[in-house]
Amino acid sequence: MNHIHKTFFDSLSIEGDIRWKSTNSDVKFFNRCANKLKSLKVKTILDIACGSGEFVDICNSDYEIEAYGISPNESEKKYIYH
């Protein structure tokens, strides 16, 4: 693994496990997606591999979309989000 990739992945890891973190760009993208779903009159979604459930939270709290998420990541303390 070259130095750039090693440094990048090291910055995302906690005790050797990669830990993805949402950025401001992610939040903007999640809001655009939720807004589009609301414009299509979507009432309920299931986000599979939802990570920390941030998209689920945005849908539930800001867009009146009943959202659920499941994350199969063993490093997460919580697996199901609503």
A tleap script that builds the chain and sets N, CA, C and O, in Angstrom:
source leaprc.protein.ff14SB
mol = sequence {
  NMET ASN HIE ILE HIE LYS THR PHE PHE ASP
  SER LEU SER ILE GLU GLY ASP ILE ARG TRP
  LYS SER THR ASN SER ASP VAL LYS PHE PHE
  ASN ARG CYS ALA ASN LYS LEU LYS SER LEU
  LYS VAL LYS THR ILE LEU ASP ILE ALA CYS
  GLY SER GLY GLU PHE VAL ASP ILE CYS ASN
  SER ASP TYR GLU ILE GLU ALA TYR GLY ILE
  SER PRO ASN GLU SER GLU LYS LYS TYR ILE
  TYR CHIE
}
set mol.1.N position { 0.864 -1.169 0.000 }
set mol.1.CA position { 0.000 0.000 0.000 }
set mol.1.C position { 0.906 1.226 0.000 }
set mol.1.O position { 1.836 1.314 0.802 }
set mol.2.N position { 0.636 2.175 -0.903 }
set mol.2.CA position { 1.493 3.355 -0.931 }
set mol.2.C position { 1.175 4.296 0.226 }
set mol.2.O position { 0.156 4.144 0.900 }
set mol.3.N position { 2.049 5.263 0.450 }
set mol.3.CA position { 1.934 6.148 1.610 }
set mol.3.C position { 0.622 6.927 1.636 }
set mol.3.O position { 0.029 7.081 2.703 }
set mol.4.N position { 0.154 7.421 0.489 }
set mol.4.CA position { -1.076 8.219 0.459 }
set mol.4.C position { -2.266 7.388 0.916 }
set mol.4.O position { -3.042 7.835 1.761 }
set mol.5.N position { -2.419 6.196 0.375 }
set mol.5.CA position { -3.542 5.357 0.768 }
set mol.5.C position { -3.460 4.954 2.233 }
set mol.5.O position { -4.472 4.938 2.934 }
set mol.6.N position { -2.265 4.632 2.693 }
set mol.6.CA position { -2.118 4.237 4.098 }
set mol.6.C position { -2.523 5.382 5.016 }
set mol.6.O position { -3.235 5.165 5.997 }
set mol.7.N position { -2.085 6.582 4.716 }
set mol.7.CA position { -2.429 7.737 5.538 }
set mol.7.C position { -3.936 7.991 5.514 }
set mol.7.O position { -4.536 8.262 6.553 }
set mol.8.N position { -4.545 7.903 4.334 }
set mol.8.CA position { -5.986 8.123 4.212 }
set mol.8.C position { -6.757 7.133 5.064 }
set mol.8.O position { -7.609 7.537 5.855 }
set mol.9.N position { -6.478 5.852 4.922 }
set mol.9.CA position { -7.214 4.850 5.671 }
set mol.9.C position { -6.902 4.916 7.166 }
set mol.9.O position { -7.778 4.667 7.994 }
set mol.10.N position { -5.673 5.246 7.510 }
set mol.10.CA position { -5.344 5.412 8.929 }
set mol.10.C position { -6.177 6.520 9.559 }
set mol.10.O position { -6.563 6.422 10.724 }
set mol.11.N position { -6.455 7.575 8.797 }
set mol.11.CA position { -7.225 8.694 9.341 }
set mol.11.C position { -8.685 8.322 9.580 }
set mol.11.O position { -9.380 9.007 10.331 }
set mol.12.N position { -9.151 7.263 8.960 }
set mol.12.CA position { -10.542 6.833 9.108 }
set mol.12.C position { -10.707 5.700 10.106 }
set mol.12.O position { -11.831 5.308 10.421 }
set mol.13.N position { -9.620 5.180 10.596 }
set mol.13.CA position { -9.746 3.968 11.410 }
set mol.13.C position { -9.736 4.254 12.901 }
set mol.13.O position { -9.147 5.222 13.381 }
set mol.14.N position { -10.412 3.370 13.602 }
set mol.14.CA position { -10.395 3.358 15.059 }
set mol.14.C position { -9.992 1.949 15.442 }
set mol.14.O position { -10.717 0.994 15.164 }
set mol.15.N position { -8.851 1.814 16.073 }
set mol.15.CA position { -8.339 0.504 16.479 }
set mol.15.C position { -8.309 -0.476 15.315 }
set mol.15.O position { -8.642 -1.649 15.481 }
set mol.16.N position { -7.908 0.002 14.131 }
set mol.16.CA position { -7.739 -0.870 12.983 }
set mol.16.C position { -8.962 -1.068 12.119 }
set mol.16.O position { -8.840 -1.569 11.001 }
set mol.17.N position { -10.148 -0.690 12.595 }
set mol.17.CA position { -11.360 -0.819 11.798 }
set mol.17.C position { -11.647 0.507 11.111 }
set mol.17.O position { -11.579 1.562 11.741 }
set mol.18.N position { -11.965 0.460 9.828 }
set mol.18.CA position { -12.304 1.678 9.104 }
set mol.18.C position { -13.621 2.211 9.651 }
set mol.18.O position { -14.594 1.471 9.799 }
set mol.19.N position { -13.635 3.489 9.945 }
set mol.19.CA position { -14.837 4.139 10.480 }
set mol.19.C position { -15.166 5.311 9.570 }
set mol.19.O position { -14.462 6.320 9.593 }
set mol.20.N position { -16.215 5.200 8.773 }
set mol.20.CA position { -16.594 6.264 7.855 }
set mol.20.C position { -17.321 7.350 8.621 }
set mol.20.O position { -18.112 7.066 9.520 }
set mol.21.N position { -17.053 8.588 8.264 }
set mol.21.CA position { -17.678 9.728 8.918 }
set mol.21.C position { -18.360 10.582 7.865 }
set mol.21.O position { -17.829 10.764 6.769 }
set mol.22.N position { -19.523 11.101 8.187 }
set mol.22.CA position { -20.249 11.963 7.270 }
set mol.22.C position { -19.585 13.332 7.209 }
set mol.22.O position { -19.064 13.841 8.201 }
set mol.23.N position { -19.620 13.904 6.020 }
set mol.23.CA position { -19.092 15.249 5.829 }
set mol.23.C position { -20.256 16.182 5.529 }
set mol.23.O position { -21.390 15.735 5.357 }
set mol.24.N position { -19.977 17.458 5.467 }
set mol.24.CA position { -20.995 18.441 5.114 }
set mol.24.C position { -21.570 18.134 3.719 }
set mol.24.O position { -22.766 18.310 3.488 }
set mol.25.N position { -20.722 17.680 2.802 }
set mol.25.CA position { -21.192 17.304 1.461 }
set mol.25.C position { -22.165 16.134 1.527 }
set mol.25.O position { -23.143 16.097 0.780 }
set mol.26.N position { -21.903 15.177 2.418 }
set mol.26.CA position { -22.817 14.041 2.596 }
set mol.26.C position { -24.182 14.529 3.058 }
set mol.26.O position { -25.211 14.098 2.537 }
set mol.27.N position { -24.189 15.428 4.037 }
set mol.27.CA position { -25.449 15.941 4.577 }
set mol.27.C position { -26.234 16.672 3.490 }
set mol.27.O position { -27.453 16.521 3.403 }
set mol.28.N position { -25.555 17.454 2.669 }
set mol.28.CA position { -26.231 18.143 1.558 }
set mol.28.C position { -26.815 17.128 0.580 }
set mol.28.O position { -27.941 17.290 0.108 }
set mol.29.N position { -26.046 16.078 0.277 }
set mol.29.CA position { -26.527 15.028 -0.629 }
set mol.29.C position { -27.730 14.308 -0.020 }
set mol.29.O position { -28.718 14.063 -0.712 }
set mol.30.N position { -27.655 13.965 1.271 }
set mol.30.CA position { -28.775 13.300 1.944 }
set mol.30.C position { -30.029 14.175 1.881 }
set mol.30.O position { -31.126 13.672 1.640 }
set mol.31.N position { -29.870 15.467 2.094 }
set mol.31.CA position { -31.021 16.370 2.030 }
set mol.31.C position { -31.591 16.457 0.620 }
set mol.31.O position { -32.810 16.507 0.457 }
set mol.32.N position { -30.746 16.475 -0.394 }
set mol.32.CA position { -31.244 16.485 -1.782 }
set mol.32.C position { -32.013 15.202 -2.079 }
set mol.32.O position { -33.069 15.237 -2.710 }
set mol.33.N position { -31.480 14.070 -1.622 }
set mol.33.CA position { -32.168 12.780 -1.841 }
set mol.33.C position { -33.510 12.749 -1.121 }
set mol.33.O position { -34.517 12.350 -1.705 }
set mol.34.N position { -33.532 13.164 0.133 }
set mol.34.CA position { -34.770 13.157 0.906 }
set mol.34.C position { -35.800 14.104 0.294 }
set mol.34.O position { -36.989 13.789 0.241 }
set mol.35.N position { -35.342 15.254 -0.162 }
set mol.35.CA position { -36.239 16.209 -0.815 }
set mol.35.C position { -36.855 15.604 -2.078 }
set mol.35.O position { -38.045 15.782 -2.337 }
set mol.36.N position { -36.055 14.896 -2.854 }
set mol.36.CA position { -36.557 14.240 -4.073 }
set mol.36.C position { -37.576 13.156 -3.707 }
set mol.36.O position { -38.622 13.045 -4.346 }
set mol.37.N position { -37.273 12.365 -2.686 }
set mol.37.CA position { -38.216 11.324 -2.255 }
set mol.37.C position { -39.537 11.941 -1.818 }
set mol.37.O position { -40.605 11.427 -2.150 }
set mol.38.N position { -39.467 13.040 -1.075 }
set mol.38.CA position { -40.693 13.717 -0.626 }
set mol.38.C position { -41.474 14.247 -1.820 }
set mol.38.O position { -42.702 14.165 -1.837 }
set mol.39.N position { -40.772 14.798 -2.831 }
set mol.39.CA position { -41.469 15.314 -4.023 }
set mol.39.C position { -42.152 14.200 -4.802 }
set mol.39.O position { -43.120 14.445 -5.522 }
set mol.40.N position { -41.651 12.979 -4.661 }
set mol.40.CA position { -42.268 11.811 -5.305 }
set mol.40.C position { -43.341 11.182 -4.423 }
set mol.40.O position { -43.902 10.138 -4.757 }
set mol.41.N position { -43.619 11.834 -3.285 }
set mol.41.CA position { -44.635 11.393 -2.335 }
set mol.41.C position { -44.317 10.043 -1.687 }
set mol.41.O position { -45.218 9.283 -1.331 }
set mol.42.N position { -43.025 9.760 -1.543 }
set mol.42.CA position { -42.598 8.555 -0.838 }
set mol.42.C position { -42.926 8.732 0.637 }
set mol.42.O position { -42.635 9.776 1.221 }
set mol.43.N position { -43.523 7.730 1.232 }
set mol.43.CA position { -43.943 7.799 2.635 }
set mol.43.C position { -43.019 7.022 3.570 }
set mol.43.O position { -42.842 7.405 4.726 }
set mol.44.N position { -42.429 5.928 3.072 }
set mol.44.CA position { -41.621 5.050 3.906 }
set mol.44.C position { -40.414 4.575 3.111 }
set mol.44.O position { -40.520 4.260 1.926 }
set mol.45.N position { -39.249 4.527 3.788 }
set mol.45.CA position { -38.059 3.963 3.139 }
set mol.45.C position { -37.341 3.031 4.100 }
set mol.45.O position { -37.488 3.136 5.318 }
set mol.46.N position { -36.561 2.117 3.532 }
set mol.46.CA position { -35.648 1.267 4.270 }
set mol.46.C position { -34.268 1.490 3.683 }
set mol.46.O position { -34.044 1.224 2.502 }
set mol.47.N position { -33.348 1.974 4.491 }
set mol.47.CA position { -31.970 2.216 4.077 }
set mol.47.C position { -31.126 1.042 4.552 }
set mol.47.O position { -30.853 0.909 5.744 }
set mol.48.N position { -30.715 0.191 3.616 }
set mol.48.CA position { -29.903 -0.982 3.946 }
set mol.48.C position { -28.437 -0.571 3.900 }
set mol.48.O position { -28.001 0.099 2.963 }
set mol.49.N position { -27.685 -0.973 4.908 }
set mol.49.CA position { -26.286 -0.563 5.088 }
set mol.49.C position { -26.225 0.941 5.333 }
set mol.49.O position { -25.485 1.665 4.667 }
set mol.50.N position { -27.015 1.393 6.296 }
set mol.50.CA position { -27.206 2.828 6.552 }
set mol.50.C position { -26.084 3.481 7.345 }
set mol.50.O position { -26.154 4.673 7.643 }
set mol.51.N position { -25.064 2.731 7.687 }
set mol.51.CA position { -23.972 3.321 8.463 }
set mol.51.C position { -24.458 3.731 9.834 }
set mol.51.O position { -24.975 2.907 10.587 }
set mol.52.N position { -24.295 5.002 10.163 }
set mol.52.CA position { -24.718 5.485 11.482 }
set mol.52.C position { -26.164 5.958 11.499 }
set mol.52.O position { -26.632 6.446 12.528 }
set mol.53.N position { -26.884 5.826 10.388 }
set mol.53.CA position { -28.300 6.170 10.337 }
set mol.53.C position { -28.597 7.641 10.100 }
set mol.53.O position { -29.717 8.091 10.344 }
set mol.54.N position { -27.617 8.393 9.629 }
set mol.54.CA position { -27.819 9.829 9.444 }
set mol.54.C position { -28.897 10.140 8.406 }
set mol.54.O position { -29.709 11.040 8.621 }
set mol.55.N position { -28.921 9.412 7.285 }
set mol.55.CA position { -29.957 9.640 6.275 }
set mol.55.C position { -31.336 9.313 6.843 }
set mol.55.O position { -32.309 10.015 6.568 }
set mol.56.N position { -31.412 8.260 7.624 }
set mol.56.CA position { -32.667 7.877 8.279 }
set mol.56.C position { -33.135 9.007 9.194 }
set mol.56.O position { -34.311 9.371 9.185 }
set mol.57.N position { -32.225 9.552 9.973 }
set mol.57.CA position { -32.570 10.657 10.873 }
set mol.57.C position { -33.070 11.875 10.098 }
set mol.57.O position { -34.055 12.500 10.491 }
set mol.58.N position { -32.400 12.211 9.008 }
set mol.58.CA position { -32.799 13.369 8.195 }
set mol.58.C position { -34.200 13.169 7.631 }
set mol.58.O position { -35.026 14.082 7.675 }
set mol.59.N position { -34.469 11.982 7.103 }
set mol.59.CA position { -35.794 11.702 6.534 }
set mol.59.C position { -36.877 11.817 7.595 }
set mol.59.O position { -37.916 12.436 7.368 }
set mol.60.N position { -36.630 11.215 8.761 }
set mol.60.CA position { -37.623 11.232 9.844 }
set mol.60.C position { -37.839 12.626 10.413 }
set mol.60.O position { -38.981 13.029 10.639 }
set mol.61.N position { -36.785 13.353 10.643 }
set mol.61.CA position { -36.919 14.619 11.367 }
set mol.61.C position { -37.239 15.813 10.480 }
set mol.61.O position { -37.924 16.736 10.920 }
set mol.62.N position { -36.760 15.816 9.242 }
set mol.62.CA position { -36.889 17.015 8.407 }
set mol.62.C position { -37.846 16.885 7.227 }
set mol.62.O position { -38.258 17.898 6.661 }
set mol.63.N position { -38.208 15.668 6.847 }
set mol.63.CA position { -38.986 15.485 5.613 }
set mol.63.C position { -40.272 14.691 5.798 }
set mol.63.O position { -40.959 14.401 4.819 }
set mol.64.N position { -40.608 14.337 7.025 }
set mol.64.CA position { -41.836 13.589 7.299 }
set mol.64.C position { -41.932 12.296 6.482 }
set mol.64.O position { -43.011 11.890 6.048 }
set mol.65.N position { -40.789 11.674 6.292 }
set mol.65.CA position { -40.728 10.369 5.639 }
set mol.65.C position { -40.404 9.361 6.732 }
set mol.65.O position { -39.410 9.510 7.443 }
set mol.66.N position { -41.239 8.335 6.868 }
set mol.66.CA position { -40.982 7.307 7.872 }
set mol.66.C position { -39.824 6.453 7.363 }
set mol.66.O position { -39.970 5.701 6.400 }
set mol.67.N position { -38.685 6.577 8.014 }
set mol.67.CA position { -37.472 5.920 7.534 }
set mol.67.C position { -36.943 4.939 8.575 }
set mol.67.O position { -36.996 5.180 9.781 }
set mol.68.N position { -36.435 3.830 8.064 }
set mol.68.CA position { -35.809 2.803 8.882 }
set mol.68.C position { -34.475 2.467 8.233 }
set mol.68.O position { -34.325 2.575 7.016 }
set mol.69.N position { -33.527 2.069 9.031 }
set mol.69.CA position { -32.239 1.672 8.493 }
set mol.69.C position { -31.690 0.483 9.236 }
set mol.69.O position { -31.984 0.271 10.412 }
set mol.70.N position { -30.890 -0.287 8.535 }
set mol.70.CA position { -30.213 -1.418 9.150 }
set mol.70.C position { -28.762 -1.390 8.687 }
set mol.70.O position { -28.465 -1.192 7.509 }
set mol.71.N position { -27.873 -1.593 9.649 }
set mol.71.CA position { -26.452 -1.598 9.353 }
set mol.71.C position { -25.846 -2.897 9.859 }
set mol.71.O position { -25.871 -3.168 11.060 }
set mol.72.N position { -25.305 -3.694 8.961 }
set mol.72.CA position { -24.729 -4.976 9.390 }
set mol.72.C position { -23.315 -4.838 9.944 }
set mol.72.O position { -22.648 -5.844 10.186 }
set mol.73.N position { -22.848 -3.605 10.146 }
set mol.73.CA position { -21.495 -3.363 10.614 }
set mol.73.C position { -21.367 -3.745 12.085 }
set mol.73.O position { -22.038 -3.166 12.939 }
set mol.74.N position { -20.526 -4.698 12.378 }
set mol.74.CA position { -20.372 -5.178 13.751 }
set mol.74.C position { -19.756 -4.144 14.677 }
set mol.74.O position { -19.907 -4.240 15.895 }
set mol.75.N position { -19.060 -3.150 14.118 }
set mol.75.CA position { -18.432 -2.155 14.979 }
set mol.75.C position { -19.423 -1.103 15.473 }
set mol.75.O position { -19.120 -0.347 16.397 }
set mol.76.N position { -20.608 -1.052 14.859 }
set mol.76.CA position { -21.638 -0.120 15.307 }
set mol.76.C position { -22.288 -0.662 16.580 }
set mol.76.O position { -22.485 -1.870 16.711 }
set mol.77.N position { -22.616 0.217 17.507 }
set mol.77.CA position { -23.277 -0.195 18.744 }
set mol.77.C position { -24.755 -0.467 18.506 }
set mol.77.O position { -25.400 -1.190 19.265 }
set mol.78.N position { -25.271 0.116 17.454 }
set mol.78.CA position { -26.700 -0.003 17.137 }
set mol.78.C position { -26.818 -0.526 15.706 }
set mol.78.O position { -26.092 -0.073 14.820 }
set mol.79.N position { -27.712 -1.458 15.477 }
set mol.79.CA position { -27.854 -2.056 14.151 }
set mol.79.C position { -29.096 -1.600 13.403 }
set mol.79.O position { -29.106 -1.586 12.172 }
set mol.80.N position { -30.138 -1.229 14.124 }
set mol.80.CA position { -31.401 -0.839 13.504 }
set mol.80.C position { -31.731 0.579 13.922 }
set mol.80.O position { -31.659 0.928 15.101 }
set mol.81.N position { -32.094 1.394 12.942 }
set mol.81.CA position { -32.379 2.808 13.177 }
set mol.81.C position { -33.799 3.132 12.776 }
set mol.81.O position { -34.335 2.563 11.825 }
set mol.82.N position { -34.404 4.049 13.508 }
set mol.82.CA position { -35.725 4.583 13.154 }
set mol.82.C position { -35.787 6.004 13.640 }
set mol.82.O position { -36.804 6.674 13.461 }
savepdb mol mol.pdb
quit
